[in-house]
Amino acid sequence: MSSGYDPGTGFSRVINEIEETAIALLLAGMTIVTFINVVLRYGYNTGLIWGLELTTFLFAWLVLFGVTYTVKITANLGVDAVINLFSAPVRRVIALIAGAICIGYAFLVFKGAWDYWANFANLPQTTGRWFPTGFEEMKRSSFRGWYETVDIPHPAWLDWIEPLMNEGEEYEKIPRFIPYAILPFGMGLLLFRFIQAFVRIWRGHSTSLIVSHEAEDAVEDVKHMNAGD
């Protein structure tokens, strides 16, 4: 059964590589940090104080990348028992309506994600309650780049951001705008994926937005394996 996923070319292929590489690195990072912490705790009665916070951030990044990845490969579960009662043209219209709703939702979440992250990145929030109508006027008192994480130490190779974000003051922990950057990036990527899915349906390359027939796919896999015996 075809998923409707097409890796595409150019910009889309670059985004694909970024997603897949990021997911692999995040999984590896979580595994390594957790393993080291277990060894230190049970072998040496110590541990990485910042390990839990780091793995929490890595997991949050993994979740947001995973959301966009499942949209890309149409792996999200869906119930289409009612939709399948209609003819193919009607199902296509329903899929397009669902796609438009998903795009609108992703756009609103992207706006909220930017506005939240901007507080920590010394950047202006958008104006407008639902849709951005511009950017608010920034004052020095509005800068929040000095907010730090709780435990993760600030590495020396990031000292160059101190004059830019913290008026030259030293960071003891990494600033929050770094781990929180996944919010606008991840939601922007989700918006991009929903637009891609909508275009696939519009062009007739796919008949469904994000429906995955997991059980049917598993049966087909087993059938193919048995056929090869």
C-alpha positions in Angstrom: 0.0 0.0 0.0 1.5 3.3 -1.0 1.8 6.0 1.6 1.8 8.9 -0.9 5.2 10.0 0.3 7.6 11.4 -2.3 11.0 12.5 -1.1 11.0 15.2 -3.7 14.0 17.2 -4.9 15.9 20.4 -4.1 14.7 22.2 -1.0 12.3 19.4 0.0 15.1 16.9 -0.1 17.4 19.1 2.1 14.6 19.3 4.7 14.2 15.6 4.6 17.9 15.1 5.3 17.8 17.6 8.2 14.8 15.8 9.7 16.2 12.3 9.5 19.7 13.4 10.6 18.3 15.3 13.6 16.1 12.4 14.7 19.0 10.0 14.6 21.3 12.4 16.5 18.7 13.2 19.1 18.1 9.5 19.8 21.8 8.9 20.0 22.3 11.9 22.3 19.5 10.8 24.7 20.9 7.2 24.8 24.5 8.3 25.4 23.7 10.8 28.2 21.3 8.3 29.9 23.8 5.5 29.7 26.6 7.6 31.2 24.3 8.8 34.0 23.4 5.2 34.9 27.0 4.1 34.9 28.0 7.0 37.1 25.1 6.6 39.5 25.4 2.8 40.1 29.1 2.5 39.5 30.5 5.6 41.2 27.6 7.0 43.3 27.6 10.3 41.3 26.0 11.6 38.1 25.6 14.4 35.6 23.6 17.1 37.4 22.5 18.5 34.1 21.8 15.1 32.5 18.0 15.0 33.2 17.4 18.5 32.0 19.4 17.8 28.8 17.6 14.6 28.0 14.3 16.4 28.6 15.2 19.0 26.0 16.4 16.4 23.6 13.2 14.4 24.0 11.1 17.6 23.4 13.1 18.2 20.2 12.6 14.6 19.2 8.9 14.8 19.7 8.6 17.9 17.5 10.8 16.5 14.8 8.8 13.2 15.0 5.5 15.0 14.5 6.7 16.6 11.2 8.3 13.3 10.1 5.1 11.3 10.5 3.2 13.9 8.5 5.9 13.6 5.8 5.6 9.8 5.5 1.9 9.7 6.2 2.4 7.5 9.3 -0.1 9.2 11.6 -3.1 7.0 12.5 -6.5 7.9 11.3 -10.0 6.6 11.2 -11.5 6.6 7.7 -14.4 4.2 8.0 -17.0 6.9 7.4 -15.0 8.7 4.7 -14.6 5.5 2.7 -18.4 5.4 2.3 -18.2 8.2 -0.1 -17.1 8.3 -3.7 -13.5 9.1 -4.7 -14.3 12.7 -5.7 -16.0 13.4 -2.4 -13.2 11.8 -0.4 -10.8 14.1 -2.2 -12.8 17.2 -1.3 -12.9 16.0 2.3 -9.2 15.5 2.3 -8.6 19.0 0.9 -10.9 20.5 3.6 -9.0 18.6 6.3 -5.7 19.7 4.8 -6.8 23.4 4.9 -7.8 23.0 8.5 -4.5 21.5 9.4 -2.6 24.3 7.6 -4.6 26.9 9.5 -4.0 25.1 12.8 -0.2 24.8 12.1 -0.1 28.5 11.2 -1.7 29.5 14.5 0.6 27.3 16.5 3.6 28.6 14.6 2.6 32.2 15.5 2.2 31.2 19.2 5.5 29.4 19.1 7.3 32.4 17.7 5.8 34.7 20.2 6.8 32.5 23.1 10.3 32.0 21.9 10.8 35.6 21.0 10.6 36.5 24.7 13.8 34.6 25.3 15.6 35.6 22.1 15.4 39.4 22.3 13.2 39.5 19.3 9.8 41.1 18.9 6.6 39.2 19.2 3.9 39.5 16.5 0.9 41.7 16.9 -2.6 40.5 16.3 -4.5 38.0 18.4 -5.0 35.2 15.8 -3.0 36.2 12.7 0.2 38.3 12.7 -0.4 41.9 11.7 3.2 43.0 12.2 5.8 43.1 15.0 5.6 44.8 18.3 8.0 47.6 19.2 10.9 46.3 21.2 12.4 48.2 24.2 15.5 47.2 26.1 13.3 46.4 29.1 11.6 43.8 26.9 14.8 41.8 26.3 14.8 38.3 28.0 17.9 36.8 26.5 19.5 36.6 30.0 17.1 33.8 31.0 19.1 30.6 31.6 18.4 26.9 31.9 18.4 25.4 35.4 21.4 23.0 35.2 23.0 22.8 31.8 26.4 24.6 32.0 27.3 27.2 29.4 30.2 26.0 27.2 33.1 28.3 26.4 32.6 28.0 22.7 29.3 29.8 23.0 30.8 32.9 24.7 30.4 34.8 21.5 26.7 35.2 22.1 27.1 37.0 25.4 27.7 40.5 23.9 24.8 39.9 21.5 22.2 38.5 23.9 23.3 39.3 27.4 25.0 42.8 27.1 28.4 41.2 27.7 27.5 39.5 30.9 28.6 35.9 31.4 26.2 33.0 31.2 26.6 30.4 33.9 24.0 28.1 32.2 23.1 28.0 28.5 20.4 30.6 27.7 16.9 29.3 27.2 16.5 30.7 23.7 18.8 27.9 22.5 16.7 24.9 23.5 13.5 26.8 23.0 14.4 27.5 19.4 12.8 24.2 18.4 9.4 25.7 19.0 9.2 28.1 16.0 11.5 25.9 13.9 9.4 22.7 14.6 6.1 24.4 14.1 7.3 26.1 10.9 8.4 22.7 9.7 5.0 21.3 10.6 3.3 24.0 8.6 5.6 23.2 5.6 4.7 19.5 5.8 1.0 20.2 5.9 1.2 22.4 2.9 3.2 19.7 1.1 0.5 17.1 2.0 -2.3 19.5 0.8 -0.5 20.0 -2.5 0.0 16.2 -3.0 -3.8 15.8 -2.7 -4.6 18.8 -4.9 -2.4 17.4 -7.7 -3.8 13.9 -7.3 -0.6 12.3 -6.0 -2.3 11.2 -2.8 -5.9 10.5 -1.8 -5.5 11.0 2.0 -3.8 13.5 4.2 -2.2 11.6 7.0 -4.1 8.3 7.4 -2.0 5.2 8.1 -3.5 1.7 7.9 -1.1 0.2 10.4 -2.8 -3.1 10.9 -3.3 -3.6 7.1 0.3 -2.7 6.4 1.5 -5.2 9.0 -0.7 -8.0 7.4 0.7 -7.1 4.0 4.3 -7.3 5.3 3.7 -10.7 6.8 2.0 -11.9 3.6 5.0 -10.9 1.5 7.4 -12.5 4.0 5.4 -15.8 3.9 5.3 -15.6 0.1 9.1 -15.5 0.0 9.5 -18.7 2.0 
